[in-house]
Amino acid sequence: MKRRTVVLGLTGAAAAPTVGFATGARAASGTATTTAGDSSLVFDPSAYIEQTIAVTDTTGTAHSVTYRFFKVASYVARPVNATYQSLNVSVPVAIDGVAVDASDAPVLLANAIGGYMPSSVANATGISASGMGGGTSRQALALAAGYVVVEPGARGRTLVDADGVYYGTAPAAIVDLKAAVRYLKYNRGRVPGNVDRIVSSGVSAGGALSALLGASGDSPLCTPYLEEIGAADAGDAIFASGDWCPITDLEHADAAYEWNWGANPLASGATVDATISADLKAQYTDYIASLHLRARGYGTLTTRNLDTYILETFLQPSATRYLAALSDPARAAHLAANPFLTWSAGKATFTWADFLTHVGARKKNAPSFDAFDLSTPECNLYGTGTTRARHFTLYGLRHEAGDSARLDADLPAKLRLMNPMHHLAGRANPHRAKHWWIRVGTKDSDTSLSVAANLATRLTDLGDDVNTSYYWDAGHGADLDPGDFITWIGKVSGHGARHR
């Protein structure tokens, strides 16, 4: 590819030529053999376009970043659809006119997956510089900090071929992200950056997949799927995982939702079916007991003390940080508008019941994830073949098919493949990431607040480095401290960050 320099704005306007990708899906073909000598998976360090963008960091300071932009046509040797199974690499070479050597920099692997939908970077002509809400993306912040940024595409649940076969349902997305990691590690020394310091990031379903990528490193469960698409002969364990509002632990998410939000009304003011809510909530007792979660000062967590634990460990500290950061008049106004809050000695306190009332309407009906009419995205995620959607819990299935119904034989294994808790509970995966950044808004009722809490608690109990924060009064997808995340990457990787 010819090298040339172009100057772009924050969003990376289309000034560079687009590399072509295959647009039609095709079945992965050929015998699943090692790809150790497959030249199609060799990264070309000379195939880049050099361009410059302006990046405004979280302090409001603008920086000029010159970087090399590489397009990788596919990160697997036998792509099902290279439009999705491709990735882009952005490497800083100068920041504010000062040369940068990113050869040993940490690598941010930033997925853009939402709703378990397909995600493609095939038509991108530069780094994704704008984040949710129009602010600077964490990718651009990482680039301005001197890090290498990799943006992978991945198959998703809605992809269907000409024969009506759904080819992006579970576990396609996690298989693809693992294949992207393997590609980077296979190209150690050719691809810029330190591939032993890969940090993933994602939001919502992307946050769930980022957590799963961190928890399941080098797990043999995905090996047959990786071999089928010709993934590189390398490991897929990552160094750290950044997870925003992860929609995960799906087979227990209906029960978790009713435990947390069961008493809250819908936006219409109506309440959900009380019997269904009670049935699902009861299931959560056994599940929490099966996790054997322990927390200092609380002992073993059960559904009898989980609410108090979440309240005191995550929610009250969240409100405290929020109120402490306000001016005295603004704090007084907030307290007057929210009389359920008590502010004393620089600390916010309140009850679990008052907090639920404060949040108000729940986002989803019951069941929230395995809907009886198969209308939810998660039912589509577990579709197979020409079947668009399936029940993936016995509760949902038996409501439709009777008490003797059994889940399809392939589902238990796929549920394990898609759930980070499977790799953490009991005998935890020794190859998991050891550094974790977990964030969720306190008003995020897209799933139970216990999902992130359970994940963080188990990782902490395992001795991992876990940085968890709940954003006070924030909803789904919030990211209120992106600069801190960039600084954290530098700290845990031992590299340091130039800018926040």
Order of alpha helices (4+ residues) and beta strands (2+ residues): beta-beta-beta-beta-beta-beta-alpha-beta-alpha-beta-alpha-alpha-beta-alpha-alpha-beta-beta-alpha-alpha-alpha-beta-beta-alpha-alpha-alpha-alpha-alpha-beta-alpha-beta-alpha
